[in-house]
Amino acid sequence: MIYEVGDIVQLKKKHPCGSCEWELLRVGADFKLKCCGCGHEVMVKRSMVEKSTKSIRKAEKQSSEKHN
């Protein structure tokens, strides 16, 4: 799977707030995730995220390009 900053990932286990969706803030050897339910931010190893990902919802591309 290809992970990009801004993507929303759904993990197998729920956060204590009840949400199972996380926004990717940093991608690399470690991922920085922000809970979509309560806003809590955590750093986790890439292998943990890859293992527990159920689905990925890609970030919506904002077209800031001007058409001439």
PDB file of N, CA, C and O in Angstrom:
ATOM      1  N   MET A   1       0.840  -1.182   0.000  1.00  0.00           N
ATOM      2  CA  MET A   1       0.000   0.000   0.000  1.00  0.00           C
ATOM      3  C   MET A   1       0.885   1.245   0.000  1.00  0.00           C
ATOM      4  O   MET A   1       1.977   1.254   0.568  1.00  0.00           O
ATOM      5  N   ILE A   2       0.395   2.274  -0.639  1.00  0.00           N
ATOM      6  CA  ILE A   2       1.126   3.535  -0.674  1.00  0.00           C
ATOM      7  C   ILE A   2       0.422   4.514   0.261  1.00  0.00           C
ATOM      8  O   ILE A   2      -0.772   4.780   0.128  1.00  0.00           O
ATOM      9  N   TYR A   3       1.182   5.034   1.195  1.00  0.00           N
ATOM     10  CA  TYR A   3       0.658   5.982   2.177  1.00  0.00           C
ATOM     11  C   TYR A   3       1.153   7.372   1.822  1.00  0.00           C
ATOM     12  O   TYR A   3       2.317   7.543   1.459  1.00  0.00           O
ATOM     13  N   GLU A   4       0.274   8.374   1.924  1.00  0.00           N
ATOM     14  CA  GLU A   4       0.637   9.755   1.671  1.00  0.00           C
ATOM     15  C   GLU A   4       0.093  10.625   2.790  1.00  0.00           C
ATOM     16  O   GLU A   4      -0.919  10.299   3.411  1.00  0.00           O
ATOM     17  N   VAL A   5       0.774  11.735   3.041  1.00  0.00           N
ATOM     18  CA  VAL A   5       0.325  12.680   4.069  1.00  0.00           C
ATOM     19  C   VAL A   5      -1.077  13.166   3.701  1.00  0.00           C
ATOM     20  O   VAL A   5      -1.342  13.500   2.546  1.00  0.00           O
ATOM     21  N   GLY A   6      -1.956  13.201   4.677  1.00  0.00           N
ATOM     22  CA  GLY A   6      -3.328  13.641   4.466  1.00  0.00           C
ATOM     23  C   GLY A   6      -4.323  12.506   4.289  1.00  0.00           C
ATOM     24  O   GLY A   6      -5.530  12.719   4.398  1.00  0.00           O
ATOM     25  N   ASP A   7      -3.829  11.294   4.015  1.00  0.00           N
ATOM     26  CA  ASP A   7      -4.714  10.139   3.868  1.00  0.00           C
ATOM     27  C   ASP A   7      -5.363   9.810   5.209  1.00  0.00           C
ATOM     28  O   ASP A   7      -4.802  10.082   6.270  1.00  0.00           O
ATOM     29  N   ILE A   8      -6.554   9.219   5.140  1.00  0.00           N
ATOM     30  CA  ILE A   8      -7.244   8.734   6.338  1.00  0.00           C
ATOM     31  C   ILE A   8      -7.159   7.213   6.317  1.00  0.00           C
ATOM     32  O   ILE A   8      -7.616   6.570   5.372  1.00  0.00           O
ATOM     33  N   VAL A   9      -6.571   6.645   7.367  1.00  0.00           N
ATOM     34  CA  VAL A   9      -6.468   5.187   7.444  1.00  0.00           C
ATOM     35  C   VAL A   9      -7.413   4.672   8.522  1.00  0.00           C
ATOM     36  O   VAL A   9      -7.576   5.288   9.575  1.00  0.00           O
ATOM     37  N   GLN A  10      -8.028   3.534   8.237  1.00  0.00           N
ATOM     38  CA  GLN A  10      -8.879   2.882   9.208  1.00  0.00           C
ATOM     39  C   GLN A  10      -8.094   1.707   9.760  1.00  0.00           C
ATOM     40  O   GLN A  10      -7.701   0.811   9.012  1.00  0.00           O
ATOM     41  N   LEU A  11      -7.862   1.708  11.077  1.00  0.00           N
ATOM     42  CA  LEU A  11      -7.102   0.651  11.722  1.00  0.00           C
ATOM     43  C   LEU A  11      -8.047  -0.382  12.329  1.00  0.00           C
ATOM     44  O   LEU A  11      -9.229  -0.115  12.542  1.00  0.00           O
ATOM     45  N   LYS A  12      -7.500  -1.567  12.604  1.00  0.00           N
ATOM     46  CA  LYS A  12      -8.305  -2.676  13.128  1.00  0.00           C
ATOM     47  C   LYS A  12      -8.835  -2.389  14.528  1.00  0.00           C
ATOM     48  O   LYS A  12      -9.989  -2.691  14.830  1.00  0.00           O
ATOM     49  N   LYS A  13      -7.994  -1.805  15.384  1.00  0.00           N
ATOM     50  CA  LYS A  13      -8.398  -1.540  16.765  1.00  0.00           C
ATOM     51  C   LYS A  13      -8.888  -0.106  16.897  1.00  0.00           C
ATOM     52  O   LYS A  13      -8.362   0.807  16.260  1.00  0.00           O
ATOM     53  N   LYS A  14      -9.902   0.077  17.731  1.00  0.00           N
ATOM     54  CA  LYS A  14     -10.446   1.412  17.970  1.00  0.00           C
ATOM     55  C   LYS A  14      -9.607   2.147  19.008  1.00  0.00           C
ATOM     56  O   LYS A  14      -9.008   1.536  19.893  1.00  0.00           O
ATOM     57  N   HIS A  15      -9.576   3.472  18.878  1.00  0.00           N
ATOM     58  CA  HIS A  15      -8.964   4.339  19.884  1.00  0.00           C
ATOM     59  C   HIS A  15      -9.935   4.392  21.070  1.00  0.00           C
ATOM     60  O   HIS A  15     -11.131   4.177  20.880  1.00  0.00           O
ATOM     61  N   PRO A  16      -9.457   4.671  22.280  1.00  0.00           N
ATOM     62  CA  PRO A  16     -10.363   4.737  23.431  1.00  0.00           C
ATOM     63  C   PRO A  16     -11.533   5.720  23.264  1.00  0.00           C
ATOM     64  O   PRO A  16     -12.558   5.577  23.930  1.00  0.00           O
ATOM     65  N   CYS A  17     -11.383   6.716  22.377  1.00  0.00           N
ATOM     66  CA  CYS A  17     -12.482   7.667  22.154  1.00  0.00           C
ATOM     67  C   CYS A  17     -13.577   7.049  21.289  1.00  0.00           C
ATOM     68  O   CYS A  17     -14.667   7.611  21.185  1.00  0.00           O
ATOM     69  N   GLY A  18     -13.301   5.887  20.659  1.00  0.00           N
ATOM     70  CA  GLY A  18     -14.302   5.197  19.859  1.00  0.00           C
ATOM     71  C   GLY A  18     -14.063   5.266  18.360  1.00  0.00           C
ATOM     72  O   GLY A  18     -14.700   4.538  17.599  1.00  0.00           O
ATOM     73  N   SER A  19     -13.153   6.132  17.922  1.00  0.00           N
ATOM     74  CA  SER A  19     -12.864   6.271  16.493  1.00  0.00           C
ATOM     75  C   SER A  19     -11.812   5.255  16.065  1.00  0.00           C
ATOM     76  O   SER A  19     -10.920   4.914  16.842  1.00  0.00           O
ATOM     77  N   CYS A  20     -11.916   4.773  14.828  1.00  0.00           N
ATOM     78  CA  CYS A  20     -10.895   3.871  14.301  1.00  0.00           C
ATOM     79  C   CYS A  20     -10.242   4.484  13.058  1.00  0.00           C
ATOM     80  O   CYS A  20      -9.525   3.796  12.331  1.00  0.00           O
ATOM     81  N   GLU A  21     -10.490   5.774  12.813  1.00  0.00           N
ATOM     82  CA  GLU A  21      -9.896   6.468  11.677  1.00  0.00           C
ATOM     83  C   GLU A  21      -8.836   7.444  12.148  1.00  0.00           C
ATOM     84  O   GLU A  21      -9.007   8.156  13.137  1.00  0.00           O
ATOM     85  N   TRP A  22      -7.719   7.455  11.399  1.00  0.00           N
ATOM     86  CA  TRP A  22      -6.579   8.297  11.729  1.00  0.00           C
ATOM     87  C   TRP A  22      -6.103   9.032  10.487  1.00  0.00           C
ATOM     88  O   TRP A  22      -6.088   8.463   9.395  1.00  0.00           O
ATOM     89  N   GLU A  23      -5.712  10.303  10.644  1.00  0.00           N
ATOM     90  CA  GLU A  23      -5.144  11.078   9.551  1.00  0.00           C
ATOM     91  C   GLU A  23      -3.627  10.985   9.612  1.00  0.00           C
ATOM     92  O   GLU A  23      -3.037  11.118  10.684  1.00  0.00           O
ATOM     93  N   LEU A  24      -2.990  10.756   8.464  1.00  0.00           N
ATOM     94  CA  LEU A  24      -1.530  10.682   8.413  1.00  0.00           C
ATOM     95  C   LEU A  24      -0.955  12.086   8.343  1.00  0.00           C
ATOM     96  O   LEU A  24      -1.253  12.845   7.421  1.00  0.00           O
ATOM     97  N   LEU A  25      -0.124  12.427   9.329  1.00  0.00           N
ATOM     98  CA  LEU A  25       0.524  13.732   9.366  1.00  0.00           C
ATOM     99  C   LEU A  25       1.975  13.657   8.905  1.00  0.00           C
ATOM    100  O   LEU A  25       2.520  14.641   8.404  1.00  0.00           O
ATOM    101  N   ARG A  26       2.606  12.489   9.073  1.00  0.00           N
ATOM    102  CA  ARG A  26       4.002  12.278   8.684  1.00  0.00           C
ATOM    103  C   ARG A  26       4.150  10.852   8.207  1.00  0.00           C
ATOM    104  O   ARG A  26       3.621   9.925   8.819  1.00  0.00           O
ATOM    105  N   VAL A  27       4.872  10.676   7.108  1.00  0.00           N
ATOM    106  CA  VAL A  27       5.079   9.344   6.541  1.00  0.00           C
ATOM    107  C   VAL A  27       6.580   9.124   6.374  1.00  0.00           C
ATOM    108  O   VAL A  27       7.291   9.997   5.877  1.00  0.00           O
ATOM    109  N   GLY A  28       7.054   7.959   6.791  1.00  0.00           N
ATOM    110  CA  GLY A  28       8.469   7.608   6.680  1.00  0.00           C
ATOM    111  C   GLY A  28       8.679   6.290   7.404  1.00  0.00           C
ATOM    112  O   GLY A  28       7.815   5.414   7.369  1.00  0.00           O
ATOM    113  N   ALA A  29       9.826   6.146   8.062  1.00  0.00           N
ATOM    114  CA  ALA A  29      10.072   4.943   8.864  1.00  0.00           C
ATOM    115  C   ALA A  29       9.088   4.891  10.029  1.00  0.00           C
ATOM    116  O   ALA A  29       8.666   3.814  10.449  1.00  0.00           O
ATOM    117  N   ASP A  30       8.729   6.064  10.545  1.00  0.00           N
ATOM    118  CA  ASP A  30       7.698   6.212  11.574  1.00  0.00           C
ATOM    119  C   ASP A  30       6.571   7.040  10.984  1.00  0.00           C
ATOM    120  O   ASP A  30       6.797   7.895  10.129  1.00  0.00           O
ATOM    121  N   PHE A  31       5.357   6.780  11.447  1.00  0.00           N
ATOM    122  CA  PHE A  31       4.202   7.554  11.011  1.00  0.00           C
ATOM    123  C   PHE A  31       3.723   8.402  12.170  1.00  0.00           C
ATOM    124  O   PHE A  31       3.765   7.970  13.322  1.00  0.00           O
ATOM    125  N   LYS A  32       3.269   9.608  11.871  1.00  0.00           N
ATOM    126  CA  LYS A  32       2.598  10.437  12.869  1.00  0.00           C
ATOM    127  C   LYS A  32       1.125  10.428  12.496  1.00  0.00           C
ATOM    128  O   LYS A  32       0.746  10.828  11.395  1.00  0.00           O
ATOM    129  N   LEU A  33       0.302   9.966  13.425  1.00  0.00           N
ATOM    130  CA  LEU A  33      -1.128   9.826  13.192  1.00  0.00           C
ATOM    131  C   LEU A  33      -1.905  10.762  14.104  1.00  0.00           C
ATOM    132  O   LEU A  33      -1.510  11.006  15.244  1.00  0.00           O
ATOM    133  N   LYS A  34      -3.020  11.287  13.587  1.00  0.00           N
ATOM    134  CA  LYS A  34      -3.916  12.129  14.373  1.00  0.00           C
ATOM    135  C   LYS A  34      -5.284  11.469  14.375  1.00  0.00           C
ATOM    136  O   LYS A  34      -5.848  11.205  13.313  1.00  0.00           O
ATOM    137  N   CYS A  35      -5.820  11.201  15.552  1.00  0.00           N
ATOM    138  CA  CYS A  35      -7.125  10.571  15.681  1.00  0.00           C
ATOM    139  C   CYS A  35      -8.196  11.506  15.126  1.00  0.00           C
ATOM    140  O   CYS A  35      -8.244  12.684  15.479  1.00  0.00           O
ATOM    141  N   CYS A  36      -9.048  10.976  14.258  1.00  0.00           N
ATOM    142  CA  CYS A  36     -10.116  11.781  13.669  1.00  0.00           C
ATOM    143  C   CYS A  36     -11.250  12.037  14.660  1.00  0.00           C
ATOM    144  O   CYS A  36     -12.095  12.900  14.424  1.00  0.00           O
ATOM    145  N   GLY A  37     -11.272  11.300  15.756  1.00  0.00           N
ATOM    146  CA  GLY A  37     -12.316  11.470  16.753  1.00  0.00           C
ATOM    147  C   GLY A  37     -12.001  12.550  17.770  1.00  0.00           C
ATOM    148  O   GLY A  37     -12.810  13.448  18.003  1.00  0.00           O
ATOM    149  N   CYS A  38     -10.805  12.460  18.386  1.00  0.00           N
ATOM    150  CA  CYS A  38     -10.480  13.375  19.487  1.00  0.00           C
ATOM    151  C   CYS A  38      -9.286  14.283  19.202  1.00  0.00           C
ATOM    152  O   CYS A  38      -9.031  15.218  19.961  1.00  0.00           O
ATOM    153  N   GLY A  39      -8.547  14.023  18.113  1.00  0.00           N
ATOM    154  CA  GLY A  39      -7.422  14.879  17.770  1.00  0.00           C
ATOM    155  C   GLY A  39      -6.105  14.484  18.409  1.00  0.00           C
ATOM    156  O   GLY A  39      -5.107  15.180  18.222  1.00  0.00           O
ATOM    157  N   HIS A  40      -6.067  13.392  19.156  1.00  0.00           N
ATOM    158  CA  HIS A  40      -4.839  12.926  19.806  1.00  0.00           C
ATOM    159  C   HIS A  40      -3.815  12.517  18.746  1.00  0.00           C
ATOM    160  O   HIS A  40      -4.165  11.838  17.780  1.00  0.00           O
ATOM    161  N   GLU A  41      -2.545  12.925  18.917  1.00  0.00           N
ATOM    162  CA  GLU A  41      -1.490  12.605  17.962  1.00  0.00           C
ATOM    163  C   GLU A  41      -0.509  11.608  18.558  1.00  0.00           C
ATOM    164  O   GLU A  41      -0.109  11.731  19.716  1.00  0.00           O
ATOM    165  N   VAL A  42      -0.119  10.607  17.746  1.00  0.00           N
ATOM    166  CA  VAL A  42       0.834   9.591  18.189  1.00  0.00           C
ATOM    167  C   VAL A  42       1.837   9.310  17.078  1.00  0.00           C
ATOM    168  O   VAL A  42       1.539   9.491  15.897  1.00  0.00           O
ATOM    169  N   MET A  43       3.043   8.861  17.473  1.00  0.00           N
ATOM    170  CA  MET A  43       4.058   8.400  16.531  1.00  0.00           C
ATOM    171  C   MET A  43       4.132   6.883  16.676  1.00  0.00           C
ATOM    172  O   MET A  43       4.261   6.364  17.785  1.00  0.00           O
ATOM    173  N   VAL A  44       4.048   6.175  15.549  1.00  0.00           N
ATOM    174  CA  VAL A  44       4.126   4.717  15.564  1.00  0.00           C
ATOM    175  C   VAL A  44       5.019   4.239  14.426  1.00  0.00           C
ATOM    176  O   VAL A  44       5.230   4.951  13.444  1.00  0.00           O
ATOM    177  N   LYS A  45       5.537   3.029  14.572  1.00  0.00           N
ATOM    178  CA  LYS A  45       6.396   2.454  13.541  1.00  0.00           C
ATOM    179  C   LYS A  45       5.575   2.137  12.294  1.00  0.00           C
ATOM    180  O   LYS A  45       4.397   1.793  12.383  1.00  0.00           O
ATOM    181  N   ARG A  46       6.208   2.256  11.143  1.00  0.00           N
ATOM    182  CA  ARG A  46       5.559   1.976   9.864  1.00  0.00           C
ATOM    183  C   ARG A  46       4.998   0.553   9.828  1.00  0.00           C
ATOM    184  O   ARG A  46       3.893   0.329   9.335  1.00  0.00           O
ATOM    185  N   SER A  47       5.763  -0.403  10.349  1.00  0.00           N
ATOM    186  CA  SER A  47       5.327  -1.798  10.313  1.00  0.00           C
ATOM    187  C   SER A  47       4.022  -2.006  11.078  1.00  0.00           C
ATOM    188  O   SER A  47       3.193  -2.821  10.672  1.00  0.00           O
ATOM    189  N   MET A  48       3.829  -1.280  12.176  1.00  0.00           N
ATOM    190  CA  MET A  48       2.600  -1.403  12.960  1.00  0.00           C
ATOM    191  C   MET A  48       1.407  -0.901  12.156  1.00  0.00           C
ATOM    192  O   MET A  48       0.344  -1.522  12.168  1.00  0.00           O
ATOM    193  N   VAL A  49       1.577   0.222  11.457  1.00  0.00           N
ATOM    194  CA  VAL A  49       0.483   0.784  10.663  1.00  0.00           C
ATOM    195  C   VAL A  49       0.166  -0.134   9.480  1.00  0.00           C
ATOM    196  O   VAL A  49      -1.002  -0.389   9.186  1.00  0.00           O
ATOM    197  N   GLU A  50       1.203  -0.628   8.803  1.00  0.00           N
ATOM    198  CA  GLU A  50       0.987  -1.516   7.662  1.00  0.00           C
ATOM    199  C   GLU A  50       0.269  -2.797   8.079  1.00  0.00           C
ATOM    200  O   GLU A  50      -0.566  -3.314   7.337  1.00  0.00           O
ATOM    201  N   LYS A  51       0.591  -3.305   9.258  1.00  0.00           N
ATOM    202  CA  LYS A  51      -0.004  -4.542   9.753  1.00  0.00           C
ATOM    203  C   LYS A  51      -1.466  -4.361  10.150  1.00  0.00           C
ATOM    204  O   LYS A  51      -2.282  -5.259   9.941  1.00  0.00           O
ATOM    205  N   SER A  52      -1.801  -3.204  10.723  1.00  0.00           N
ATOM    206  CA  SER A  52      -3.146  -3.030  11.277  1.00  0.00           C
ATOM    207  C   SER A  52      -4.083  -2.177  10.419  1.00  0.00           C
ATOM    208  O   SER A  52      -5.173  -1.829  10.874  1.00  0.00           O
ATOM    209  N   THR A  53      -3.691  -1.836   9.200  1.00  0.00           N
ATOM    210  CA  THR A  53      -4.547  -1.040   8.322  1.00  0.00           C
ATOM    211  C   THR A  53      -5.632  -1.910   7.701  1.00  0.00           C
ATOM    212  O   THR A  53      -5.348  -2.961   7.125  1.00  0.00           O
ATOM    213  N   LYS A  54      -6.887  -1.458   7.825  1.00  0.00           N
ATOM    214  CA  LYS A  54      -8.008  -2.121   7.169  1.00  0.00           C
ATOM    215  C   LYS A  54      -8.291  -1.484   5.814  1.00  0.00           C
ATOM    216  O   LYS A  54      -8.537  -2.184   4.832  1.00  0.00           O
ATOM    217  N   SER A  55      -8.254  -0.149   5.763  1.00  0.00           N
ATOM    218  CA  SER A  55      -8.524   0.560   4.517  1.00  0.00           C
ATOM    219  C   SER A  55      -7.874   1.934   4.540  1.00  0.00           C
ATOM    220  O   SER A  55      -7.547   2.472   5.598  1.00  0.00           O
ATOM    221  N   ILE A  56      -7.694   2.490   3.344  1.00  0.00           N
ATOM    222  CA  ILE A  56      -7.125   3.831   3.199  1.00  0.00           C
ATOM    223  C   ILE A  56      -8.088   4.669   2.379  1.00  0.00           C
ATOM    224  O   ILE A  56      -8.558   4.242   1.325  1.00  0.00           O
ATOM    225  N   ARG A  57      -8.376   5.856   2.867  1.00  0.00           N
ATOM    226  CA  ARG A  57      -9.165   6.821   2.103  1.00  0.00           C
ATOM    227  C   ARG A  57      -8.212   7.943   1.713  1.00  0.00           C
ATOM    228  O   ARG A  57      -7.715   8.676   2.568  1.00  0.00           O
ATOM    229  N   LYS A  58      -7.967   8.067   0.427  1.00  0.00           N
ATOM    230  CA  LYS A  58      -6.992   9.028  -0.067  1.00  0.00           C
ATOM    231  C   LYS A  58      -7.447  10.460   0.198  1.00  0.00           C
ATOM    232  O   LYS A  58      -8.639  10.769   0.177  1.00  0.00           O
ATOM    233  N   ALA A  59      -6.462  11.326   0.447  1.00  0.00           N
ATOM    234  CA  ALA A  59      -6.742  12.744   0.641  1.00  0.00           C
ATOM    235  C   ALA A  59      -7.291  13.321  -0.658  1.00  0.00           C
ATOM    236  O   ALA A  59      -6.847  12.957  -1.747  1.00  0.00           O
ATOM    237  N   GLU A  60      -8.246  14.212  -0.534  1.00  0.00           N
ATOM    238  CA  GLU A  60      -8.806  14.841  -1.721  1.00  0.00           C
ATOM    239  C   GLU A  60      -7.808  15.850  -2.261  1.00  0.00           C
ATOM    240  O   GLU A  60      -7.312  16.706  -1.529  1.00  0.00           O
ATOM    241  N   LYS A  61      -7.525  15.738  -3.540  1.00  0.00           N
ATOM    242  CA  LYS A  61      -6.585  16.655  -4.182  1.00  0.00           C
ATOM    243  C   LYS A  61      -7.289  17.980  -4.434  1.00  0.00           C
ATOM    244  O   LYS A  61      -8.339  18.022  -5.075  1.00  0.00           O
ATOM    245  N   GLN A  62      -6.710  19.052  -3.931  1.00  0.00           N
ATOM    246  CA  GLN A  62      -7.267  20.378  -4.163  1.00  0.00           C
ATOM    247  C   GLN A  62      -6.614  20.951  -5.407  1.00  0.00           C
ATOM    248  O   GLN A  62      -5.390  21.072  -5.476  1.00  0.00           O
ATOM    249  N   SER A  63      -7.409  21.294  -6.363  1.00  0.00           N
ATOM    250  CA  SER A  63      -6.850  21.835  -7.606  1.00  0.00           C
ATOM    251  C   SER A  63      -6.685  23.339  -7.459  1.00  0.00           C
ATOM    252  O   SER A  63      -7.630  24.107  -7.640  1.00  0.00           O
ATOM    253  N   SER A  64      -5.474  23.739  -7.128  1.00  0.00           N
ATOM    254  CA  SER A  64      -5.167  25.158  -6.968  1.00  0.00           C
ATOM    255  C   SER A  64      -4.537  25.725  -8.239  1.00  0.00           C
ATOM    256  O   SER A  64      -4.089  26.871  -8.272  1.00  0.00           O
ATOM    257  N   GLU A  65      -4.512  24.898  -9.278  1.00  0.00           N
ATOM    258  CA  GLU A  65      -3.942  25.339 -10.544  1.00  0.00           C
ATOM    259  C   GLU A  65      -4.949  26.230 -11.275  1.00  0.00           C
ATOM    260  O   GLU A  65      -6.151  25.963 -11.287  1.00  0.00           O
ATOM    261  N   LYS A  66      -4.431  27.276 -11.871  1.00  0.00           N
ATOM    262  CA  LYS A  66      -5.284  28.172 -12.634  1.00  0.00           C
ATOM    263  C   LYS A  66      -5.266  27.744 -14.100  1.00  0.00           C
ATOM    264  O   LYS A  66      -4.214  27.470 -14.677  1.00  0.00           O
ATOM    265  N   HIS A  67      -6.437  27.698 -14.671  1.00  0.00           N
ATOM    266  CA  HIS A  67      -6.540  27.322 -16.080  1.00  0.00           C
ATOM    267  C   HIS A  67      -6.576  28.590 -16.923  1.00  0.00           C
ATOM    268  O   HIS A  67      -7.368  29.494 -16.654  1.00  0.00           O
ATOM    269  N   ASN A  68      -5.728  28.661 -17.934  1.00  0.00           N
ATOM    270  CA  ASN A  68      -5.688  29.847 -18.809  1.00  0.00           C
ATOM    271  C   ASN A  68      -6.483  29.615 -20.050  1.00  0.00           C
ATOM    272  O   ASN A  68      -6.566  30.497 -20.904  1.00  0.00           O
TER     273      ASN A  68
END
